Structure formats: structure tokens, C-alpha cells
Amino acid sequence: MRETFEPAILERKAAAMRKSTGNSQLRARTYNKDRTPAQILAHATVRPLKMLLSPIILPLSLYCAFMFGLVYLLFTTFPAVFETTYHFATDISGLAYLGLGVGMIISIGLFAFLSDKLLKQPREGTLERPELRLILMIWSSPVVPVGFLWYGWSAEKVTHWIVPILGTMFIGLGALLILMPAQLYLVDAFGSEAAASALATNTVLRSLFGALLPLAGPPMYESPGLGWGNSLLAFIGLAFSPLPFLFYKYGETLRTRFPITL
């Protein structure tokens, strides 16, 4: 892929000109002679931590991290549900993941078709506001709680095996339509200078939740069972669901009022 980061492009051009002209004083306009490599490294390390305190990045990243963790937590329930309850043989129990996969494939298609179209929709005379990326999140936020309620109670009541698998399809559909628009919103909102740090903050939190939340699965489901255990997750997801709408409505104001000094 072609390089698109302006400082990197300018530095490469400056290096080529220094080599062709023999003039070692030629520098890119983005070059800062006062910063040592150690200072640059320290700045790049600290910047994501500073951005974590942003009133936009922290709540949105926590929401994404929770959704990411839920998907991995869901994986921990499949052996008990489909091998123990529905008596799937070990060699075919992996087919239970197809519902989740189909939902994710549908979400990728919807995202590819709608994301840029929604970005170009005018609102109050302003085109291509980063907050327009969040429209898909607004639509899909209730889908994940519905999927967990569907999956949990259908498995609890031991309905036909296809019913909980259909519930996981909605979980996969909603989860990706939350994660993908959120990442694009961070890229558009913070631009080329800070997008990588914003995404790094988001990724760190997602990874932590993806690693730790599944550990709560066995004890959480042991007492209340699959029905109420998944209902608890659905209610937490439902509590997060107004967040995309709030950022859609007030995100531009928050970005203006609380700028991040990098």
C-alpha cells in the first residue's frame, strides 16, 4: 500500500533530495531538530495515555471493549450449550460458530455499503462530520442485547438447536457494527496526527476486556444459569446503547470544548 502519512512522505522526499544534491541541510518542514529520538519515543508512548482521559475516547473505547469482551465470553459458553445440552459431537460442535460468523459477514457487507453513504448526508448544513460515522452504531446498539436475550433464554429452555444459533447471529451482526464505526469515528475525529494513538488506546482496552471478561463466564453462569446470566450482559449492553446517540448529538461540541494537547 502507498504511504499516506504526510510527515513520512515529506521526510522521504527530503532524504532523496539530500542524497541527490549533497546538501545535508535540506529538511522536511515537519522535521523538529530539537527533539531527540528518546523524546520522540517517550512522546509516542505517553500520548495514548493522555488521550485515554478524553471525554470522547474513554467512554467510546469502554463500550467497544465491552462488546469485544462479550464476543469472547460467548465463546466460553458454546461447549456447555452445544456439546452438553444439545449433545453435539465434538467433530461437529464447531458448526455452532456459524451463526456468529454469518452475522459478522452480514455486518461487513452493511458497513461497506452504508458507511460512506451516511457520512455524506448533510446535517445542519455541514457535510462529512465525523459523528455521522456513528449512525450505524445507533442502529446496531440494541441488536447485541436482543441477541444475548435470544441466545440465553432459548438455550436455557432447550429449544431447537437452531434457535440459539440464530441468536448468536444477531450478536455477531451488532458487535461488528459497533466496533467498526467506532474505529472510523476515532480516525476521522482525530486526524492523521493523532488517529494512531486514539486507536491504540481503543485497542489496549479491547484487548484487556477480551482477555479478562471470559474469565468471569463460568462463575457468572453457574448460579443464575444461561438465561439470567445472558440477561445480565444484555442489560449492561442496553445501558451502553444511548452512548452513540449522545456522541452523535454532542460529539462535535465535546471535541471543541475539550481539545487534546499532544
Secondary structure, DSSP 8 states (H G I E B T S, - for coil): -----HHHHHHHHHHHHHHHH--TT---TT--TT--HHHHHHHHHHHHHHHTTSTTHHHHHHHHHHHHHHHHHHHHHHIIIIIIIS---TTTGGGGGHHHHHHHHHHHHHHHHHHHHHHTS-BTTB-S-GGGGGHHHHHHTTHHHHHHHHHHHHHHTT--THHHHHHHHHHHHHHHHHHHHHHHHHHHHHHHHHHHHHHHHHHHHHHHHHHHGGGGHHHHHHTTHHHHHHHHHHHHHHHHTTHHHHHHHHHHHHHHHS----
